[in-house]
Each structure stands twice: as structure tokens, then as C-alpha cells.
Amino acid sequence: MGIEIGAVMIPWYGLFIVLGVAAGAVAGYFLIRRNHMEFDDFIQIACFVGLGAMVGAKLLYLIVSWRSIDFSRITDLEYLNALMGGGFVFYGGLLGGLIGLYLCGKILHIPVLDYARVSIPVIPLVHAFGRIGCAFVGCCYGVPYDGPGAVVYTESIAAPTGVPLFPVQAVEAAGNLVIAAVLGLYGEICRRNGKRLKSLQLYLILYAAFRFVLEFARYDDSERGILMGLSTSQWISIVICAVVIVTEILSHRRVSGTV
């Protein structure tokens, strides 16, 4: 599924990932320059984070969807190529990206957290493009729904065809763009007022809360993994919110001298 140019097929998902990376690079350039930081360092960090994100996203997908994997065909190169080429879980990518960020700081001795705090809006921006790609190909699809904005697929790699579905991918893309805008505005306000950025914590809370709610509108349970009525991503969202909140409380107590 994609755009055909002569004998060449450009997949929709791959196209939007490329567009997202390009948009992220442009946004990152302006954010880095705005804060008088080195763009070359940003590019190196992005390479580490991007590689870690790809590995992490694939690994978590394989973990949560292992029941649907036909291990008897794992030596079939065509099946293996299809398995490795499709299917990624964002939270796995987020964790892998953070590991890549840490390794970049250790190996290249770059103050990676300073760069991450400034350029964090890039993550939801790129993610938004990825979700648009999902909407085009029919993965990560929504629950049956015949209200305003319902989507009916005539062709899809995963979603049921001929059934009106909730446009969950488009809603998540829009939500990510809003989060990116909020983070950008927050960063600018902090920069002008000389305040310390806590944009990483803000991003994690905003996205985790948004994702937790949005998961109820997803319908691809076999690929997401369900435990006690909640999806893998919802459990991860709960953990992220808890960790950020507890960490901030402890940090505040240390600063105020109560711990």
C-alpha cells in the first residue's frame, strides 16, 4: 500500500516516517539554534536515539505479540522479512531511545540531557507523522464506530475491511501535535524567564495520560497484549506517570531540605 511511481512502490508508512524525520530535523534545527547549542551534537544524539528507538520498538512488539508469531516459519526468509519489517510499539521505541541517549552521553561526552530538554518537542512531532502513516495502512486501528469521522478501509494490512472504525490514529496524531506545541511554548516561556526546563517530565506525563485514555478506543487487542483488562501500553503509562510524580516529589523535598 503506497504511491506507485512507474515500477516503484513507495509505502505509505515509510513515506510518512521519512516526512516525520525531515520535519523533526527542521524543528530540531530551530530549537537548537534558538538555545545557542550545537546542531552537530544534536545530529549525533538523534542518530543514537533513532537507532535505540528502532531496536526497542521492534523488541517490545515481538514480546507483546509473540502468540501471533508462527515460529515454525521463522527460518522462512520471506516470513522473517515481513515479521521484522512491520510491527513496532512506541513505548519500546521510547525506552530504546532513552538508552540510546544515555549511551551517546557516555560515548561522545555530550551533555545529552540539556539537548533532550530543549529538543523534546521533536519526539511528538515525528510520532504524529508515524500515526498518520498508521492511518493510511490500517494498523493500530480503532474500535467499530459509525459516528463523525469514522474510517472504512477497503484495503488494509491489519484493520477489518468494510467496517466503520474510530479514527484513533488520526486522533493520536492530532494529540501529538498539540503536545509538541505545548512543549515548544513551555520551552520558550522557560527560556525567556531563565527557568530550568522540566520538559522531559512534562512530555512523559502528557503523553502517558493521553495514551492511557486513547487505548480504550483501540481494537487491535491481539497485537497490543492485554493484562487484567488493560493493554501493555496502559500499564506502561501508569508506571511512567507514577515514576515521574514520585521522582518530582522526592526532588522537591531534597531542594526544600525535608529529605
Order of alpha helices (4+ residues) and beta strands (2+ residues): beta-beta-alpha-alpha-alpha-alpha-alpha-alpha-beta-beta-alpha-alpha-alpha-beta-beta-alpha
